[in-house]
Amino acid sequence: MLPAEILSELKTTLFAGNYNLLLGTGVSFDSLNRRGTAVQSTQKLTEKLCSLKKVSSQTPLSRISLLLNPAEIKEYLTDEYLGCKPGETVTALTRFLWKTTFTFNIDDALETAYSNNPDRAQSAEPINFDDQYRRAETQSSLHIVHLHGFVREPEKGYVFSVAEYARVTRNQNPWMHILSELIASEPFIIAGTSLNESDLEYYLSGRSTTSPRKNRGPSILVEPFPDAVTDSICERHNLHLVKSTMAQFLQWLNKEVGKPPTISELTLPSDANLFFPKPSNLEQLAFFSSFELVRPLNPSNKDEVMSPFYYGRAASWMDLCNSADVPTQDELRIGAKARNFLESPVGPNKILSLLDEPGSGKSTCIRRIAYNLSLEGRIVFNLKSNSNIQFDSVISCLKFINKPFCLIIDSVADQAAALKPLLDSNDIIKPFVIISADRSYRKDHLDRLLGDLNIEYFSVSNWQPDALSQLIERYRKAGLIGSSLAIHDPTAFTRTLKNDVVAIASCRILNDFRPLEDIVKSIWNHATVATRRTYAIAALANHCYSEGLFYPILEAAQNNEQLEEQFTNTSPLPLAYSYDDDDYVIPLNPVIADRILAVIGREKQTIMLEIFGSLAKALAPYVNRQATIDRTPEAKLAGRLFSAEKVVRPLLGTLADDFYEAAKDSWEWNPRYWEQRALLMQTINLDVAIQFARHAVAIEAHPFPWTTLASLLIKKMEFKSTHRDMLYDEAFELLKMTLKREENHGWRATPHPYVVLFNGTNILITSGGSLSQMRKDFIKKQIEKTIIFFPREKQLIENCDNLLIKIK
């Protein structure tokens, strides 16, 4: 059915669980409805409804369905397709691992097949067309997205064309957009549907011969009766045609590739005697979906020149195995502290945190320490990028660990809130040390959340001349130095690199030791417009969230037929896939990305505005309230992208509000959008800023918008001599609600509401206002809490002392 080379690519992707499905009624033909007759095809259903309504038999289902009254919908749609008995085709589907299943079918045959099969590879989680987007928590859960509606949720209605979505949902339909973006680049097996259907034409419109990713298997169309039109469409959309039914194809596939691995075989480390007694299989799956066990590897014979490490990326485990990195004093110093604690633990479990700028080598450093510890036989777990620490799943495994261990956490500030209960837990018996890294500016955040724990900070040391000489020698051996002088006299060139972080030094070695700014201008000028835009979007995403941008979002944000070429080292503006999750994209060299972003922000603000707008629009279908609660990668990225003070204003300057206005249609549901717009507007028009903050509060009664509104009301008190009491009254009540909500929910206290409360109270008293005894008592109590919660915040403590004198 498929040639050997295509089958080999398909097998790799299939066994990794990276294939998506798009299914039509053809896959249900051998299933039975609850009356015991074959499930009706779309064509037969359409003919029946046309006869019922006495209209032309050529009327499409999308139109005739609009004529049905509620009783007819129940009889001809819901009752007809509810309670199906699964046939051979849908049952066979349950034996394979799939990423996501999209279906045009409204029947429940596939869901029943999953629930009936004890040997199913995954558990089915049905999703209706108007449900919010959500990620599967683990690979063991399969989302089955019903694009036209689902008989088990008839109250939501049925929608039989893309054009009809607007009739039943007021908001953007996320799954329609997500499928159209996924199918452009991701591997799909399409079966049971006609290529003549308008829906399928819409979804395939973004897929071209160049849009599919090269690091995935081919997309397949399974069609038993193809014709010349089918061949033409397959060629145009880069689909490989298989002439058979889906049942026949799956039988052939099973025979050719064998039984696919289970999720346990893919996820759990083999022969790892880590826990005693062993946690349940589900508990281990949840843990190892977030963490990987670091293990020694066998050296690779592959040509090291092709390693992205030489071009500015953090070292992979194989790079470390092959000793591609240069030993540093930092890895020796931090590694020694980790060993000392694991061998002779004194005091509570320890955090060692390496903080520095992008490109300084901090990620490679902590990965090298992890790898060296694994070589010594120690237990080391590395938190995968885009993963969150889920307290229950982590505790359920780590409490059974049989000896001291180490956790490696990059971008640790994103996990800080979850680390506090983990480190405080009495369930974990064996001592452990956390080796972490992050950008320098996040130290304040880490201090606020973890400052009272056993944490020690480090920064990356300047590279010494002998280390720089070793770095140049690595590139000489790899044949990557273009300067003959540097080859013959490397010592002379070490002096030119002595003030550079390692990512800049590496970039300069590759580019004849030229100054970085010259290199940035050169590579920018050598790139096409589409390549520049794509890279800038990836750079902006990386600036906001360092773990990467979902590939389909990047592709949707910028049409670029040469996108795949950017994943080669020879591209002037190269990109790379995340080590832990190759669905996510990062700039190959983070320093180059930051410099280019700075140049665009400084010299090409109109282009920067377009880049912001493109990223925000492409990101929108993936972010909703639940995604924010779940802290998905897309929600984290959006949170930073809209940050007025840290991202938007610094990069967009006077065009900052133009970005918020352009993003309004897609993001006005989000209270953070209005909060950040309010914070931006406060220096331009404070009254408008307050109104934006009120709107955020109206959308969501939450401490964040409450505190934002309170801070703006207090700011108005500074400039308005009248009605200060009224402004303070409103701000006080908002902050009181905020602090009570934090306390009642057991949330870790944050200093901002305290700062706003004390500042507003000081302004009120200084301007001649007064406080009731009840408010005085409340403020005194908050001052006591502040001293306990934030002992390191010296300025805040000093303000508390001064305020306490004034209100006594």
Salt bridges, closest charged atoms under 4 A:
GLU72 OE1 - LYS53 NZ 2.86
ASP79 OD1 - ARG34 NH2 3.28
ASP79 OD2 - LYS74 NZ 2.99
GLU80 OE1 - ARG35 NH2 3.16
ASP108 OD2 - ARG152 NE 3.23
GLU111 OE2 - HIS146 NE2 2.62
GLU125 OE2 - ARG134 NE 2.95
GLU125 OE1 - HIS143 NE2 3.33
ASP130 OD1 - LYS156 NZ 3.91
ASP131 OD1 - LYS156 NZ 2.60
GLU153 OE1 - LYS156 NZ 3.55
GLU164 OE1 - ARG167 NE 2.44
GLU186 OE1 - ARG213 NH1 2.95
ASP199 OD2 - HIS148 NE2 2.53
ASP325 OD1 - ARG368 NH2 2.69
ASP330 OD1 - ARG333 NH2 2.69
GLU343 OE2 - ARG378 NH2 2.61
GLU376 OE2 - ARG339 NE 2.75
GLU376 OE1 - ARG378 NE 2.96
ASP414 OD1 - ARG442 NH1 3.02
ASP424 OD2 - LYS420 NZ 3.38
ASP447 OD2 - LYS443 NZ 2.92
ASP452 OD2 - LYS420 NZ 3.22
ASP452 OD1 - ARG748 NH2 3.48
GLU456 OE2 - LYS337 NZ 3.32
GLU456 OE1 - LYS350 NZ 3.41
GLU473 OE2 - ARG476 NH2 2.68
ASP500 OD2 - ARG508 NH1 2.73
GLU517 OE2 - ARG595 NH1 2.81
ASP582 OD1 - ARG216 NH2 2.74
ASP583 OD2 - LYS99 NZ 2.19
ASP583 OD1 - ARG213 NH1 3.05
ASP583 OD1 - ARG216 NH2 2.83
ASP594 OD1 - HIS543 ND1 3.73
GLU603 OE2 - ARG602 NH2 3.85
GLU610 OE1 - ARG533 NH1 2.86
GLU645 OE2 - ARG649 NH2 3.13
ASP657 OD1 - ARG677 NE 3.04
GLU661 OE1 - ARG677 NH2 2.66
ASP687 OD1 - LYS716 NZ 2.63
ASP729 OD1 - ARG775 NH1 2.70
GLU730 OE2 - ARG694 NH1 2.33
GLU733 OE2 - ARG775 NH2 3.58
GLU743 OE1 - LYS785 NZ 3.11
